[in-house]
Amino acid sequence: MLGIPYNHTMETPATFFLVGIPGLQSSHLWLAISLSAVYITSLLGNTLIMTVIWMDFTLQEPMYCFLYVLAAVDIVLASSVVPKMVSIFFSGDGSISFNACFTQMYIVHAATSVETGLLLAMAFDRYVAICKPLHYKRILTPQLMLAMSMAITIRAVIFMTPLSWMLSHLPFCGSNVVLHSYCEHIAVAKLACADPMPSSLYSVIGSSIIVGSDVAFIAASYQVILRAVCGLSSKNAQLKALSTCGSHVGVMALYYLPGMASIYVAWLGKAMVPLHTQVLLADLYLVIPPTLNPIIYGLRTKQIRKRTWSLLMHCLFDHSKLGS
């Protein structure tokens, strides 16, 4: 029906074929142009944030270190899927090797797990900064930051490695056409000849445990922060704290809501939600947060905004002097 050859051997397919967004092939060119613009914006924004934090020694506080890592993870996450999506939408080249497909899947799983851990760490940073400002440097020591970073990474590896491994070891003897624009877990699991239910259940349960625990701790920390902010005597201090926390909460909502929606929508299946809606939701989940994070987290932070402007002016004046 899709005009793509099917693999009916009992051997592992050498390649899979990603169709893009089923039912919206006529819009693929416009999607490619839009996606390219969003991807370039994401790369420039996150690279700029990383450059500013790296070059300015006054921005070596825990919050900015976490923001630096978040920008790096956003670049990895977007770069793992967007170039292939653009290739599919522009030229229709949806072929991807078996190993590349599961490598892409693992990177997406691991990067999203690391990102949710970073959001939790940043919420803890705001809790200490607002509720225990006099003990900030004593609590958030370099040793604690290193331990938190290692815990976030180890958790991602422990939870996400079995997910891709379980699916990659299932037999694929039928169609090699993936009805998606990247190697999304459930879309690939549907092609397995054996029962993919254990892997799919692990996906839903594992993601629910990670996200559920992180959201619970984040919500608890912001509840305490809100109480502390309401107790401040200065209106300016209240507005400053609420502005900072508001941008953080906005990023978290932008990350968690589409992510969990895409997981449970894919679990429910196309009987309840059209397939193109499922794919679009999953694509936006991987593309939009890395693009908006630098704007909401970085450029709304006064120190980073000021340093970014200084860096841009410095580069522009240096180039103008060289030109003259």
N, C-alpha and C positions, 0 to 999 in steps of 0.2 A: 504494500500500500504506500510505503514511504519511498519506494524506489531504491532501497538500499539492500545489497545482498545479505542474506542471513547465513549464519554459521550453524550448521546442524551436526557438527562432529562432536564426539565425546571429549575431544581435547580442549584444553584451555584456549580461548580465542587469542590470537596474536594482537588484535586491536579491537577496541570498541568504537562505535560511531555515535557521536553526540549530535542530536538533531537541532539543538537550539531551543526555541520556545515553540512547542507544537501548536499549530493552529494560527500562529502569528508570523509565518515565514514571509509574508508580503511586507511586514514591517521591519524585517531584519536589518535593512540598510540604515533606517533611521535609528534603530536601536544601537547599531554599531557606532554611528556618529555620536550619539548621546553618551554611550558608554565610554568611548575614547576620551571625550571631554571630561567626564567625571573622573576617569582614571588618572588623567594628566593633572587635574586639580588635586586629587588625593596625593599623588607623588610629590608635587611641588609643595603642598601645604605641610605634609609630614616631614619632608626633607628640610624645609625651612625651620620647623619647630626643633628638629634634632640639631641642626647647625647652630641655631641661636643658643640652645642650652649647652651644647658642647663648647662653644667659643667664649661664653660668658661665665666666669668663675663665681659670680654672685648668684647664679641660678643652680647651685649645687645642693640645694635643699632636697629632702626626700620627695616632696611633691613633684618637683621638676625631674628628678631621676626616674620616678614612675612614669611621668608623662613622656620622657624620652623613650623608655622601653615600649610604651603603648604606641607611640608613633612608628617605631621600628616594626612592631607586630602588625600594625595596620598595613604597612608597606608590603610585608610578606604575605599577609592574607589576600590583599587585593591582587598582588602580582601572581599569586598561585592560580587564579581563575580568570581574571579579566583578559589577559592577552589571548587566551584560547577562545573565550567568548567572542571577542572582536573578530578573530579569524573565522569563526563559524558564521557570524552575522554578515561579514563582508564578502567572503568567498565561498561559504558553504563547506569549508574543509573541517569536518567534524571528527576526523579519525584521530584516535589517541591510543597509544600502546597500552597493553594490559598493565605493565609495571608503572607507566606514567600515570595511568588512571588512579591506581591505588596510592601512589605517592601524593598525587594531588588531593585525594580524599583524606589522607593522613595529615597533610599540612593544614587543611581546613579545620579538621577536628582539633588538632593540637593548638593551632593559633587561636581558635575561638575559646578553648579552655584556658589558655594563658591570659587572654584578654579579660575574661570574666574574673579571673584571679587578680589581675591588675586593678580592675574597678573596685574590688573589695579592699585591696591594699590602699588605694587612693581615698576611699571612704574612711578607712581607719586613720589615715593621715589627717583628714579634715576633723575627725573626732578629737584627736589629740591636740591639734592646733587650736581648736575653739574651746574645748572643754577643759584642757589641761595645758594652757599656753606656757606656764612657767616651767613645766617639766618636758616640753617638746623635745629638746635636744638630748635630754637624759633618757627619754623613752625610745625615740626613733634614732638609735645609734646606727652606724654603718654595719655593725655586726647583725643587728636585727633586720635591717634592710636586706642584707645578703641572705639571711636565713629565710625571710619571706619570699625572696626571688627564687631561691632553690626549692622551697616548698611548692610554689606555684608551678614551676617547671616539672618537678617530680610528679606532682598530681596529674598534670596533663599527660605525661608519658605513661603513667600507670593506668589511667582510665581509658586513654584513647588508643594505645597500641593494640590491645585485644580487639577493639572494634573493627579496625581495618584488617587485622590479621584473620579474624574469624570469617569475614566475608571473602577475602582473597583466596581462602582455602576451600571454598565451596566450588562444586563443578558447574561450569557454564557450557552447556551443550546445545542451547537453543539460539535465540536471536542475540546478536551483538549490538543491537540498536538501543542506545540509552535515551529515553524520552526526557532529556534535560539538556541544559547548556553547560554543565560541568558534571564531574563524577560524584553526584550527590548520593549519599549512602543508600537510601531507600530505593531510589531509581535504579541503581546498579543491582541491589539485592533482588529486585523483581525478575532479573534475568537468570538467576541461579536455578539449576535443575533440582537441587536439594531444597529442603525446607529452610528459608532464611529467617524464620521466626525467632530463633535464639539470638541471632545477630541484631534483628530489628528491636527485640525487647531490650537487649542490652543497650542499644542506642537511646531508646526512650527513657529507660530507668536511669542509665548513667548520666544523661544530660539533665534529667529532672533532679537527681541528687546534687550534682555540681551547681547547677543554676539555682535550685531551691535553697540550698544552704547558703550560697553567696548572697542571694536576694534577702534572705532572712537576716543575716548579719548586717548587710547594708541598711536595711530598713530600721533595724534596731539602733544602729549608730546614728542615723539621721533623726530618729525620734529623740535621742538624747541630745543631739546637736540643737534641734529645734527648741527644746526646753531651755537649753543654755542660752540660746540667742534671745529668747523671749525674756530672760532674766537680766539681760544687759541694760544698763541705765541709759547709754548713749544711743540715740536713734541712728546716727551715722554708722556706728559699729554694727547695729542690727542690720541695716541695709547692706553694708559691705559683706557681712557673713552670709546673709540670705542670697545675695547676688552670686557669690562664689558657690554656695551649695546648690543654688538653682541651676546653674550651668552644669554642675556634676550630675544632678538628678536628671536633667534633660538628656545628657549623653547616655545614662544608664537606661532610661526608658526607651531611647532610640535603639539601643543594643538588645535589651532583653525582650521587649514586646514583639518585634518582628521575628526574632530568633525562635522564641517558643511557639509563636503562631505558625511559622514555616514547618517546624518539626511536627506539631500536632495536626496541621492541615494535611501534610504528606501522609501521616499515619491514618487519617480518616479516609483518604483516597478520593479519586475523582468522582465517585458517586455523589459526594456532598459538595465538593469544590472543583470547578473546572481545572483541567490539567495545566492550561496556560497560566492560570492564576497562581497555582502552586509554584510553578517554575519562576514566574516573575517575583513572587514574594521571597523565594529562596535567593534569587539573584540580588535583589535589593538589600537583603540582609547582609550580604557579603561586600556590597559596594558602597552603600550610603553611609554607614557609620565611619569607615576609614576616611571618607571625604569630609564629613562634618566635624569629626573629633578635633582636628587642628583649629577649626573656627571657634567651636564652643569652648573647648578646654584651653587652647593656647591663646588665641587672639582676644578672648574675653578676659584673660588674665593680664592685669595692668603691666606687670614687670615684663612679661614676654612680648606684649604689644609694643612697649616702649623700646625694648632691645631689638625687636624685629624691624621697627621703623628706622632705628639708628643704623642697623646693618645694611638695610636697603639704601639709605642715603649715602652711607660710606662707599658702597659698591658703585652707585651712580656717579658720585663725584670723582672717584678714582678713575672710572672709565672716561669721564668727560675731560679730566686732566691729561690722560694718555692720548685722547683724540686730538687735543689742542697742541 
